[in-house]
Amino acid sequence: MGTAATAYTAPILVLGLGKPESGDAGLGSVLLEEIEQRYRYAGGFIEFIDGGTQGVELLDSFPGRQAILVLDEVGTASAPGTVSVMEGAEVLRYATAESPICHQGDAHELLATAAFLGDLPENFYIVGVKGSDGCSGPTLSAPVRVGLQAATEKAQEIIDHWLVALAEPVQA
């Protein structure tokens, strides 16, 4: 008599959005590569997904997570290269705002739909950099390349915090 196999879901999801060959619009994928290099030995705790421009097709990867970190170019009113970190209600405001980003599959529709379905965990962040021209050029612009290091450090702080929280014993 065999037992049914159960699929394991890593408690932390790090999701990069955008296509690397799309200039600043590819920031999420580039940032994901930087982060993934720093956590090569965190197998089982973190799943890294390069979501490209799949948009709402990525919803299946949300359920069962304790924490989700989305990496993407962000359309904020700040100067190009500025790093933004959003959590909680800020994520919901961002998700429901009109998107100035020109690539399909950015965080807005994905996050708004996940929130509507109740699939956003309590620990949810977006780390991104304001692009200077997200619609042209095969590489990141100079301001975004400068912001990339700071965004990588912010994302690493968030992930480190979650890894410590996962390692703490559960109070009975």
Secondary structure as a PSIPRED ss2 file (coil, helix, strand):
# PSIPRED VFORMAT (PSIPRED V4.0)

   1 M C   1.000  0.000  0.000
   2 G C   1.000  0.000  0.000
   3 T C   1.000  0.000  0.000
   4 A C   1.000  0.000  0.000
   5 A C   1.000  0.000  0.000
   6 T C   1.000  0.000  0.000
   7 A C   1.000  0.000  0.000
   8 Y C   1.000  0.000  0.000
   9 T C   1.000  0.000  0.000
  10 A C   1.000  0.000  0.000
  11 P C   1.000  0.000  0.000
  12 I E   0.000  0.000  1.000
  13 L E   0.000  0.000  1.000
  14 V E   0.000  0.000  1.000
  15 L E   0.000  0.000  1.000
  16 G E   0.000  0.000  1.000
  17 L E   0.000  0.000  1.000
  18 G C   1.000  0.000  0.000
  19 K C   1.000  0.000  0.000
  20 P H   0.000  1.000  0.000
  21 E H   0.000  1.000  0.000
  22 S H   0.000  1.000  0.000
  23 G H   0.000  1.000  0.000
  24 D H   0.000  1.000  0.000
  25 A H   0.000  1.000  0.000
  26 G H   0.000  1.000  0.000
  27 L H   0.000  1.000  0.000
  28 G H   0.000  1.000  0.000
  29 S H   0.000  1.000  0.000
  30 V H   0.000  1.000  0.000
  31 L H   0.000  1.000  0.000
  32 L H   0.000  1.000  0.000
  33 E H   0.000  1.000  0.000
  34 E H   0.000  1.000  0.000
  35 I H   0.000  1.000  0.000
  36 E H   0.000  1.000  0.000
  37 Q H   0.000  1.000  0.000
  38 R H   0.000  1.000  0.000
  39 Y C   1.000  0.000  0.000
  40 R C   1.000  0.000  0.000
  41 Y C   1.000  0.000  0.000
  42 A C   1.000  0.000  0.000
  43 G C   1.000  0.000  0.000
  44 G C   1.000  0.000  0.000
  45 F C   1.000  0.000  0.000
  46 I E   0.000  0.000  1.000
  47 E E   0.000  0.000  1.000
  48 F E   0.000  0.000  1.000
  49 I E   0.000  0.000  1.000
  50 D E   0.000  0.000  1.000
  51 G E   0.000  0.000  1.000
  52 G E   0.000  0.000  1.000
  53 T C   1.000  0.000  0.000
  54 Q C   1.000  0.000  0.000
  55 G H   0.000  1.000  0.000
  56 V H   0.000  1.000  0.000
  57 E H   0.000  1.000  0.000
  58 L H   0.000  1.000  0.000
  59 L H   0.000  1.000  0.000
  60 D H   0.000  1.000  0.000
  61 S H   0.000  1.000  0.000
  62 F C   1.000  0.000  0.000
  63 P C   1.000  0.000  0.000
  64 G C   1.000  0.000  0.000
  65 R C   1.000  0.000  0.000
  66 Q C   1.000  0.000  0.000
  67 A E   0.000  0.000  1.000
  68 I E   0.000  0.000  1.000
  69 L E   0.000  0.000  1.000
  70 V E   0.000  0.000  1.000
  71 L E   0.000  0.000  1.000
  72 D E   0.000  0.000  1.000
  73 E E   0.000  0.000  1.000
  74 V E   0.000  0.000  1.000
  75 G C   1.000  0.000  0.000
  76 T C   1.000  0.000  0.000
  77 A C   1.000  0.000  0.000
  78 S C   1.000  0.000  0.000
  79 A C   1.000  0.000  0.000
  80 P C   1.000  0.000  0.000
  81 G C   1.000  0.000  0.000
  82 T C   1.000  0.000  0.000
  83 V E   0.000  0.000  1.000
  84 S E   0.000  0.000  1.000
  85 V E   0.000  0.000  1.000
  86 M E   0.000  0.000  1.000
  87 E E   0.000  0.000  1.000
  88 G C   1.000  0.000  0.000
  89 A H   0.000  1.000  0.000
  90 E H   0.000  1.000  0.000
  91 V H   0.000  1.000  0.000
  92 L H   0.000  1.000  0.000
  93 R H   0.000  1.000  0.000
  94 Y H   0.000  1.000  0.000
  95 A H   0.000  1.000  0.000
  96 T H   0.000  1.000  0.000
  97 A C   1.000  0.000  0.000
  98 E C   1.000  0.000  0.000
  99 S C   1.000  0.000  0.000
 100 P C   1.000  0.000  0.000
 101 I C   1.000  0.000  0.000
 102 C C   1.000  0.000  0.000
 103 H C   1.000  0.000  0.000
 104 Q C   1.000  0.000  0.000
 105 G C   1.000  0.000  0.000
 106 D C   1.000  0.000  0.000
 107 A H   0.000  1.000  0.000
 108 H H   0.000  1.000  0.000
 109 E H   0.000  1.000  0.000
 110 L H   0.000  1.000  0.000
 111 L H   0.000  1.000  0.000
 112 A H   0.000  1.000  0.000
 113 T H   0.000  1.000  0.000
 114 A H   0.000  1.000  0.000
 115 A H   0.000  1.000  0.000
 116 F H   0.000  1.000  0.000
 117 L H   0.000  1.000  0.000
 118 G C   1.000  0.000  0.000
 119 D C   1.000  0.000  0.000
 120 L C   1.000  0.000  0.000
 121 P C   1.000  0.000  0.000
 122 E C   1.000  0.000  0.000
 123 N E   0.000  0.000  1.000
 124 F E   0.000  0.000  1.000
 125 Y E   0.000  0.000  1.000
 126 I E   0.000  0.000  1.000
 127 V E   0.000  0.000  1.000
 128 G E   0.000  0.000  1.000
 129 V E   0.000  0.000  1.000
 130 K E   0.000  0.000  1.000
 131 G C   1.000  0.000  0.000
 132 S C   1.000  0.000  0.000
 133 D C   1.000  0.000  0.000
 134 G C   1.000  0.000  0.000
 135 C C   1.000  0.000  0.000
 136 S C   1.000  0.000  0.000
 137 G C   1.000  0.000  0.000
 138 P C   1.000  0.000  0.000
 139 T C   1.000  0.000  0.000
 140 L C   1.000  0.000  0.000
 141 S C   1.000  0.000  0.000
 142 A H   0.000  1.000  0.000
 143 P H   0.000  1.000  0.000
 144 V H   0.000  1.000  0.000
 145 R H   0.000  1.000  0.000
 146 V H   0.000  1.000  0.000
 147 G H   0.000  1.000  0.000
 148 L H   0.000  1.000  0.000
 149 Q H   0.000  1.000  0.000
 150 A H   0.000  1.000  0.000
 151 A H   0.000  1.000  0.000
 152 T H   0.000  1.000  0.000
 153 E H   0.000  1.000  0.000
 154 K H   0.000  1.000  0.000
 155 A H   0.000  1.000  0.000
 156 Q H   0.000  1.000  0.000
 157 E H   0.000  1.000  0.000
 158 I H   0.000  1.000  0.000
 159 I H   0.000  1.000  0.000
 160 D H   0.000  1.000  0.000
 161 H H   0.000  1.000  0.000
 162 W H   0.000  1.000  0.000
 163 L H   0.000  1.000  0.000
 164 V H   0.000  1.000  0.000
 165 A H   0.000  1.000  0.000
 166 L H   0.000  1.000  0.000
 167 A H   0.000  1.000  0.000
 168 E C   1.000  0.000  0.000
 169 P C   1.000  0.000  0.000
 170 V C   1.000  0.000  0.000
 171 Q C   1.000  0.000  0.000
 172 A C   1.000  0.000  0.000
